[in-house]
Amino acid sequence: MDRSTVAVAVALVAASTLLIASAMMGGLSILTGEAAGFAGRVPFYVLGGAAVFTGLVVWLELQLDDGLTIISVSLAVGVVAFVLLGLGIEGLFYSLQDLDRMVSNVSVYLLAAGLISTGVIFWAVRHWREFTRRHELV
């Protein structure tokens, strides 16, 4: 791989890891009841998920002919975007309320879990077709 490919890969892994770790922190804030103002921000998270869904439908329509694939992929990615956007922002708010929490051991564990999740997600995106193919008995 050339340097630019490695740089892009490292940047994507770092961004994904931080997003997933922040989403886990956001889930923790909601579960513990410390997500002040969460209900007021939910409509904006829904709007973000809807924008991702619609943008992906339009983009995939230009790339693919299979309508079922277009709508199912767009729906799945839109839901994931809604969840990650909402939980990620809530995690950021939660961490900024108490900066000591951000640098605690819990954050290190969440970063490790985010990094592992990034690897699993990368692998799943590259190999999902292997699990959806029909296997015929010979």
C-alpha positions in Angstrom: 0.0 0.0 0.0 1.2 3.5 -0.7 1.4 6.2 2.0 -1.8 8.0 1.1 -3.8 4.7 1.3 -2.3 4.0 4.8 -3.0 7.5 5.9 -6.7 7.3 4.8 -7.0 3.9 6.5 -5.5 5.1 9.8 -7.7 8.2 9.7 -10.9 6.1 9.1 -10.0 3.6 11.8 -9.2 6.5 14.3 -12.5 8.3 13.5 -14.5 5.1 13.7 -13.0 4.1 16.9 -13.6 7.5 18.5 -17.2 7.5 17.2 -18.0 4.1 18.5 -16.3 4.8 21.9 -18.3 8.0 22.2 -21.5 6.2 21.3 -20.8 3.7 24.1 -20.2 6.6 26.5 -23.5 8.1 25.3 -25.3 4.8 25.9 -23.8 4.8 29.4 -25.1 8.4 30.0 -28.6 7.5 28.9 -28.6 4.3 31.0 -27.4 6.1 34.1 -29.9 9.0 33.6 -27.2 11.6 33.3 -28.1 12.6 29.7 -29.7 16.0 30.6 -31.7 17.4 27.7 -31.5 14.1 25.6 -35.2 14.1 24.7 -34.9 17.6 23.2 -32.1 16.6 21.0 -33.7 13.4 19.6 -35.5 15.1 16.7 -32.2 16.4 15.4 -30.7 12.8 15.6 -33.8 11.6 13.6 -33.2 14.4 11.1 -29.6 13.3 10.7 -30.5 9.7 10.2 -33.2 10.7 7.6 -30.6 12.8 5.7 -28.2 9.9 5.6 -31.0 7.5 4.5 -32.2 9.9 1.7 -28.7 10.7 0.5 -27.8 7.1 0.3 -31.0 6.2 -1.6 -30.1 8.9 -4.2 -26.5 7.9 -4.4 -27.2 4.1 -4.7 -29.9 4.8 -7.4 -27.1 6.2 -9.5 -24.8 3.1 -8.8 -27.1 0.1 -8.7 -30.2 -1.3 -10.4 -31.5 -3.6 -7.7 -34.2 -1.7 -5.8 -34.4 -4.1 -2.9 -30.7 -3.7 -2.2 -30.9 0.1 -2.5 -33.8 0.4 0.0 -32.6 -2.2 2.4 -29.0 -0.9 2.6 -30.2 2.7 2.8 -32.6 1.8 5.6 -30.0 -0.1 7.6 -27.4 2.6 7.2 -29.9 5.3 8.1 -30.8 3.5 11.3 -27.2 3.0 12.2 -26.5 6.7 11.4 -29.3 7.7 13.7 -28.1 5.6 16.6 -24.4 6.5 16.2 -25.2 10.2 15.7 -27.4 10.3 18.8 -25.3 8.2 21.1 -22.0 9.7 19.8 -23.1 13.3 20.5 -24.6 12.2 23.9 -21.3 10.6 24.7 -19.5 13.8 23.8 -21.8 15.9 26.0 -21.4 13.3 28.8 -17.6 13.4 28.6 -17.4 17.2 28.5 -19.6 17.5 31.7 -16.8 15.8 33.6 -13.4 15.8 31.9 -11.9 13.4 34.5 -14.4 10.8 33.2 -13.0 11.3 29.7 -9.5 10.3 30.7 -10.5 7.6 33.2 -9.9 3.9 32.8 -13.4 3.5 31.5 -12.6 5.7 28.5 -9.6 3.5 27.8 -11.8 0.4 27.9 -14.3 2.1 25.6 -11.6 3.1 23.2 -10.4 -0.5 23.1 -13.9 -1.7 22.5 -14.4 0.9 19.8 -11.2 -0.3 18.1 -12.3 -3.9 18.2 -15.7 -3.0 16.9 -14.1 -1.0 14.1 -12.1 -4.1 13.1 -15.2 -6.4 13.2 -17.3 -3.9 11.3 -14.6 -3.5 8.6 -14.4 -7.3 8.3 -18.2 -7.6 8.1 -18.6 -5.0 5.4 -15.9 -6.7 3.3 -17.3 -10.2 3.8 -21.0 -9.9 4.3 -21.7 -11.5 0.9 -20.1 -14.7 2.0 -22.8 -15.1 4.6 -25.8 -14.1 2.4 -24.9 -16.4 -0.5 -27.1 -19.4 -0.9 -25.0 -22.6 -0.5 -26.2 -25.5 -2.6 -25.6 -29.1 -1.6 -23.4 -30.9 -4.1 
